[in-house]
Amino acid sequence: MTTLYDTMTGSVTQLINPGQEAFSLYVCGPTVQDRPHLGHGRIMATYDLLRRHLRNKGLAVNLVMNVTDVDDKIISRAQAEATTYQAIAHHYEAIWWETMDRLGIERPDATPHATEWVQGMIEFIQELLDVGAAYVIDDGVYLRIASVPHYGLLTKQDFDQLQPGNRVEVNPLKESPLDFAIWKRTDSTEPGFDAPWGFGRPGWHTECVTMSIALLGRSFDLHGGGMDLIFPHHENELAQAQVLGVPFARHWAHVGFVEMNGEKMSKSIGNTLDLTDAITQFGGRAVRLAYLRAYYRSPLELSPAVLNDTLASLDRIDNFLDRGESGDVNTDTLATFIESLDNDLDTPTAFSILFEQVREGNIDFDRQHLKEGGDKIATVHAMLSWIGLAPSDDALVIPGEISDAVKAREQAKRDRDYTKADQLRMLIEASGFVVSDTKDGTQLRRDRRNSPRASMNSDD
């Protein structure tokens, strides 16, 4: 039985019904006005893991992830750089997908862009007006929270006690401080779209509810995102569905924050680390491992020191995989690994099983128990493949100049010219190889980070 913590119910709940063959998942995607940071990567890695896990269990998973390609931040950046909002969105979306590819994130089945769905949003807003759940004032159209049957199901707080200015927009024209914009009127000189209520742009909360219903239906399996989206974004999506009698998402899941020095990683407080730079320095697999080995709902402290430790763990896994020939998968051990993922994506337990196989397998090889060690290699490979962390199966190709450098280094060592030997080692490693000195001579393996070292910079 596959279970997941449901934010709506506040409990771990059964995610898949008996006999269910397909699974529909909507994940809130990027607003493409900047490069992704490590917090974005954790969210995407978590839902990629869930998607792979369910698919490997035999379900046909349909993942939809939106792209917000017009909003105030994108427009402000375009104005600051004297370009168009389309150019900004196109540039940073390209960086997003390139970075996700390097992180091993599989592309969604659909990536609806906000600008492509404006007409659908206008029609959706008109439905809200028609049932009296929304109203028009000078600066746009607002959802009437008083019409929502049970506002606060996700957030679980008393909104009657929430004061204006405390996480709610202050606007004296609104009927209630909690009412939120579903259409924002703008000056005709700004980017926008024609609508019956004036030139403007749809509200962010209306984008996702419109696109998810259109692409996944009035009722779908799971709506996901980061914990920062519970309020107001997801609460306000749900509110719009409720007033129209739309069942909407059956389950809700949210990923914990990435932190630095105990604080949530956020562009607004300037403590972000650039995901692209982290992947360049440590490799996509190491960054992915750092995300997945932590329990997805808990805060994750992520820093260069943590990533260096994770890289050492990844090297430990890969060094073990290089020790011998792959044998037969231990299906009982693999089943236990899968069962831990079935239990609310309990990756800490899953990785404890994996690393125990690595530890015992190394002992097998040290004792020349090659069959037992080979079986553990096969089992670890199967685990890594299940979660999208398997190393590349490409054959190791060593260029002629690297082979020459290896020979020259061995000669330098024989001549006791250790300065030259160290220089040649640095040259070899800078070309993407890891050098190991063994009793049988120099051995090379691919540096699975696949990139030169670089510095990690904060993303302002």
FENPEDA-V738695 format. One record per residue. N is the residue number from 1. SS is DSSP state (H for helix, E for strand, L for the rest). BURIAL is b if it has 24 or more other C-alpha atoms within 12 Angstrom, else e. Layout:
N_SS_BURIAL / N_SS_BURIAL
//
This chain:
1_L_e / 2_L_b / 3_E_b / 4_E_b / 5_E_b / 6_E_b / 7_L_b / 8_L_b / 9_L_e / 10_L_e / 11_E_e / 12_E_e / 13_E_e / 14_E_e / 15_L_b / 16_L_b / 17_L_e / 18_L_e / 19_L_e / 20_L_e / 21_L_e / 22_E_b / 23_E_b / 24_E_b / 25_E_b / 26_E_b / 27_E_b / 28_L_b / 29_L_b / 30_L_b / 31_E_b / 32_L_b / 33_L_b / 34_L_b / 35_L_b / 36_L_b / 37_E_b / 38_H_b / 39_H_b / 40_H_b / 41_H_b / 42_H_b / 43_H_b / 44_H_b / 45_H_b / 46_H_b / 47_H_b / 48_H_b / 49_H_b / 50_H_b / 51_H_b / 52_H_b / 53_H_b / 54_H_b / 55_H_e / 56_H_e / 57_L_b / 58_L_e / 59_L_e / 60_E_e / 61_E_b / 62_E_b / 63_E_b / 64_E_b / 65_E_b / 66_L_b / 67_E_b / 68_E_b / 69_L_b / 70_L_b / 71_L_b / 72_H_b / 73_H_e / 74_H_b / 75_H_b / 76_H_e / 77_H_b / 78_H_b / 79_H_e / 80_H_e / 81_L_e / 82_L_e / 83_L_e / 84_L_e / 85_H_b / 86_H_b / 87_H_e / 88_H_b / 89_H_b / 90_H_b / 91_H_b / 92_H_b / 93_H_b / 94_H_e / 95_H_b / 96_H_b / 97_H_b / 98_H_e / 99_H_b / 100_H_b / 101_H_b / 102_H_b / 103_L_b / 104_L_b / 105_L_b / 106_L_b / 107_L_b / 108_L_b / 109_L_e / 110_E_b / 111_L_b / 112_L_b / 113_E_b / 114_H_b / 115_H_b / 116_H_e / 117_L_b / 118_H_b / 119_H_e / 120_H_b / 121_H_b / 122_H_b / 123_H_b / 124_H_b / 125_H_b / 126_H_b / 127_H_b / 128_H_b / 129_H_b / 130_H_e / 131_L_e / 132_L_e / 133_L_b / 134_E_b / 135_E_b / 136_E_b / 137_E_b / 138_L_e / 139_L_b / 140_E_b / 141_E_b / 142_E_b / 143_E_b / 144_L_b / 145_H_b / 146_H_b / 147_H_b / 148_L_b / 149_L_e / 150_L_e / 151_L_b / 152_L_b / 153_L_b / 154_L_b / 155_L_b / 156_L_e / 157_L_e / 158_L_e / 159_H_b / 160_H_e / 161_H_e / 162_L_e / 163_L_e / 164_L_e / 165_L_e / 166_L_e / 167_L_e / 168_L_e / 169_L_e / 170_L_e / 171_L_e / 172_L_e / 173_L_e / 174_L_b / 175_L_b / 176_L_b / 177_L_b / 178_L_b / 179_L_b / 180_E_b / 181_E_b / 182_E_b / 183_E_b / 184_E_b / 185_E_b / 186_L_b / 187_L_e / 188_L_e / 189_L_e / 190_L_e / 191_L_b / 192_L_b / 193_E_b / 194_L_e / 195_L_b / 196_L_e / 197_L_b / 198_L_e / 199_L_b / 200_E_b / 201_E_b / 202_E_b / 203_L_b / 204_H_b / 205_H_b / 206_H_b / 207_H_b / 208_H_b / 209_H_b / 210_H_b / 211_H_b / 212_H_b / 213_H_b / 214_H_b / 215_H_b / 216_H_b / 217_L_b / 218_L_e / 219_E_b / 220_E_b / 221_E_b / 222_E_b / 223_E_b / 224_E_b / 225_E_b / 226_E_b / 227_H_b / 228_H_b / 229_H_b / 230_H_b / 231_H_b / 232_H_b / 233_H_b / 234_H_b / 235_H_b / 236_H_b / 237_H_b / 238_H_b / 239_H_b / 240_H_b / 241_H_b / 242_H_b / 243_H_b / 244_L_b / 245_L_e / 246_L_b / 247_L_e / 248_E_b / 249_E_b / 250_E_b / 251_E_b / 252_E_b / 253_E_b / 254_E_b / 255_E_b / 256_L_b / 257_L_b / 258_E_b / 259_E_b / 260_E_b / 261_L_e / 262_L_e / 263_E_e / 264_E_b / 265_L_b / 266_L_b / 267_H_e / 268_H_e / 269_H_e / 270_L_e / 271_L_b / 272_L_b / 273_E_b / 274_E_b / 275_H_b / 276_H_b / 277_H_b / 278_H_b / 279_H_b / 280_H_b / 281_H_b / 282_H_b / 283_L_b / 284_H_b / 285_H_b / 286_H_b / 287_H_b / 288_H_b / 289_H_b / 290_H_b / 291_H_b / 292_H_b / 293_L_b / 294_L_b / 295_L_b / 296_L_b / 297_L_b / 298_L_b / 299_L_b / 300_E_b / 301_E_b / 302_L_b / 303_L_b / 304_H_b / 305_H_e / 306_H_b / 307_H_b / 308_H_e / 309_H_e / 310_H_b / 311_H_b / 312_H_e / 313_H_b / 314_H_b / 315_H_b / 316_H_e / 317_H_b / 318_H_b / 319_H_b / 320_H_b / 321_H_b / 322_L_b / 323_L_b / 324_L_b / 325_L_e / 326_L_b / 327_L_e / 328_L_e / 329_L_e / 330_L_b / 331_H_e / 332_H_e / 333_H_b / 334_H_b / 335_H_e / 336_H_e / 337_H_b / 338_H_b / 339_H_b / 340_H_b / 341_H_b / 342_H_b / 343_E_b / 344_L_b / 345_L_b / 346_L_b / 347_H_b / 348_H_b / 349_H_b / 350_H_b / 351_H_b / 352_H_e / 353_H_b / 354_H_b / 355_H_b / 356_H_e / 357_H_b / 358_H_b / 359_H_b / 360_H_b / 361_H_b / 362_H_b / 363_H_e / 364_H_e / 365_H_b / 366_H_e / 367_L_e / 368_L_e / 369_L_e / 370_H_e / 371_H_e / 372_H_b / 373_H_b / 374_H_b / 375_H_b / 376_H_b / 377_H_b / 378_H_b / 379_H_b / 380_H_b / 381_H_b / 382_H_b / 383_H_b / 384_H_b / 385_H_e / 386_H_b / 387_H_b / 388_L_b / 389_L_b / 390_L_b / 391_L_b / 392_L_e / 393_L_e / 394_L_e / 395_L_e / 396_L_e / 397_L_e / 398_L_e / 399_L_e / 400_H_e / 401_H_e / 402_H_b / 403_H_e / 404_H_e / 405_H_b / 406_H_b / 407_H_e / 408_H_b / 409_H_b / 410_H_b / 411_H_e / 412_H_e / 413_H_e / 414_H_e / 415_L_e / 416_L_e / 417_L_e / 418_H_e / 419_H_e / 420_H_e / 421_H_b / 422_H_e / 423_H_e / 424_H_b / 425_H_b / 426_H_e / 427_H_b / 428_H_b / 429_H_b / 430_H_e / 431_L_b / 432_L_b / 433_E_b / 434_E_b / 435_E_b / 436_E_e / 437_E_e / 438_E_e / 439_L_e / 440_L_e / 441_E_e / 442_E_e / 443_E_b / 444_E_b / 445_E_b / 446_E_b / 447_L_b / 448_L_b / 449_L_b / 450_L_b / 451_L_b / 452_L_b / 453_L_e / 454_L_e / 455_L_e / 456_L_e / 457_L_e / 458_E_b / 459_L_b / 460_L_e
//
